[in-house]
Amino acid sequence: MTKISVILPVYNVEHYIAQAVQSVLNQTYKNFELLIIDDESPDRSIEICRTFQDPRIKIIHQKNRGLAGARNTGIRHATGDYLAFLDSDDAWLPEKLEKHLAHLEANPQVGVSFSRSGFMDETGQPTGYYQMPKLTGITPEYLLCRNPIGNGSAPVIRREVMSEISFSDAEEVHYFDETFRQSEDIECWLRIAILTDWEIEGLPEALTLYRVNAGGLSASIFKQLASWENVIAKTRTYAPDLLATWENMARAYQLRYLARRAVRLQDGKLAVEFVYRALRTHWQIILLEPNRTILTLIAAYCLWLLPQNWYRNLEASAIALTGTMQQQRISQEAAQ
């Protein structure tokens, strides 16, 4: 029977870790191991993990190495045929592993199977709003411009895929690049898309619950942009022709994404600034994706110019309408 290794890095997440672990134990597919990687967590997270009595759980301790380092440790200890990653503040629906396994075994050319994700708030309650990426036909240039996988808790990956993109230093084998403390996901997905022949394909169901942190600082947006630029710089070293053609467009899409993030952080002025930076970088995105670009611009200006209570009411109505439309689309595509 096919075995799946679930890799769960843990660092300073005592408020969320129980939900994450329980969501794995609730899986309808039972033949898995759960590798909890203690990244030298300073809080009660590991103490909480020890309260779960299940022989499939193994807790591995290491000195703090960050998310990429914890995942690498998990992969090196994994004994499964497939690898599933779950960030410790996220959760899965019970059918996730079962549906990804069926998808991968029915499609031998697919190396990475991901799902759509539903957003949940800090208390773990679904918001009714979803990440709605493209699911098929994901080329390297598309992945350079957008991240359809969306987050690190969405994919289930064949073990051999990670072996093909591994690299070694004097001490050990690496899969995720530990020099990145942000954007390690997209850097890894890009290497898979560019350096291997494996296909990346998504399922229409929202099988992952991605936690939205209501806090945060606008400064984090600049850190994320700097980290993304580092990914581009690394990718340029092994795929210069791809970058020569697509880099400006990719940067424009990244700036537009960060404008939407500024909207979520309630920084209207910064959101407007990033939308205009996106358009100055590659104005054609307004022709390629007019709805998304114009809506981002409208949201940024509304946040910047409207009274706060007006904006909050407008935002709540827009999210409710969008969520309803997304749920309908997910149901239709899942039925197909």
C-alpha positions, 0 to 999 in steps of 0.5 A: 500500500502506497505510503505518504510522508507528511512533513510538518515543520514546527516553530512558535505556533502553539496556538495553531499546531493542534489544529494542524496535527489533528487535520492530518490524523483525520485523513481518510487515507490512513497509510501515512507517517507524520514527521514533526520537525521541531525547529528549536521551537521556543514555546509549547508547540512540541509539548502540545504535539506530544499529547497526540498518541499515534504511532504514525507520529515521529518528532524530530528535533534540530537546531533552528534552520528555518522553514526550508531547513526543516522541510529538508530534514523531513525529506531526509527522514521520510520513508514514503513514496510521496511527500506532503508538506503542511505548514504548522498554522494551516490545516487540511480537509480530511479527503486531501491525501486520498484525492491527491494520491488518486490524482497522482496514480492516475496521471503518471506524468504529474509530479506535483499535485496541488489543490486550491486553498480556502482562507481561514481566520486566526481562530481557524474559521473558514472565511468563505474566500478562496485562492483560485489558481490555474490548474493545468497547462502550467509552464515555466514562464507561467510559474515565473509570473504567478504561483498557482500552487499558492502556499506550501501546504497545498502540494503532494509531490512524488519523492523522485521529483525532489530527488531530481532537483536536489543539490549537495554541499559538503555535509548533506543533500538539500531540496529546498534552498536554505539561503531563503527565509522567504520565497523558498516555495516558489524557488523550489517550484521553479526548479521543478518546472524548469529543470525536470519534465514533470508536470504540475497540475491542480485539483479544483477542490479547496482541500487546504485551509490557509490561515490569514494573519490579520497582523503584519507590517507593511515592511514585510512587503518590501522584505518579500519583494527583496526575497522574490528578487533573490529568487529571480537572480538565482533562476537567471543563473540557470535559465537566462533565456527564460528570464530575458523574455519573461522577467519584466512581466513576472516582476509586474505580476509580483508587484501587483500581488504585493499591492493586493497584500498591502490592501489586506494590510490596510495600507492604501497608499502603499497599495496604490504605489505598488499598482503603479510600479507594476504598470510602469514595469510592464503596462501590458498586464492591464491588457493581459488580465484587465479584471484583476489589474483594474480591481486591484487598482480600485481596491487600492484607491478605495482603501486610500481615499474612503473613510475607514467604515465605508471601505470596511462595508464595501470590502465585506460585501465584495468578499461575500460576493466573490466567495459565493461565486468562487464556491459555485465555480469550485462545485462546478469544476469538481463535478466535471 
